[in-house]
Amino acid sequence: MGVKGKLVASMEVKCGGHLFHDLYQNNPHQLPNICPSKVSHFEIHEGEAVKVGSIVSWKYNDDGKDKIVKEVIEAVDLQKKSITWKVIEGDLLELYNSFTIITSFEDQWSTCTFVYEKKTEHTPEPLVTLGFMLNLFKDMEGHLLK
C-alpha cells in the first residue's frame, strides 16, 4: 500500500463561487474555449453533463506537457456547490494508485482538494497539478468577470 495524502487549496474569487460551479456542472464543454492553453478537450463518455455516474475525460496541458484524465463523477452536492471526480484512467494514475479531485465553490471561494495514494514513498506530492488547477480557476474567473 502506498502513502496516502491530501492537498487542499482555496482562492478568493470576485465573481462568486456559484458561477464556477455552474460552469463546471452545466457547461464544462466550454472550458476549452475559456482556457485553451490549459484545456484542449472535454468529452462525456457515459451519462449526461456532470451528474453522478457520468464518465468524462479532459485533455489538458500541465507544466508544458499534454496529458489526459478520465473521471467518474462520484458526487454532486448542489448545496455546497461541490463535485467529486474520481480518476479512473490517465496520466495521474502513472504516479498514484488512486486520485480523487473535489472542486467546491462556496460564496467567494473556489477550493480544490486532492485525495490520493502514491505508488511509492518517493512519488512527489501533486503540487504542480494543484498549481494547474488554481491557474485554471484564475482563467475561469477572468472569463466570468468579462
Disulfide bonds with the S-S distance in Angstrom:
none
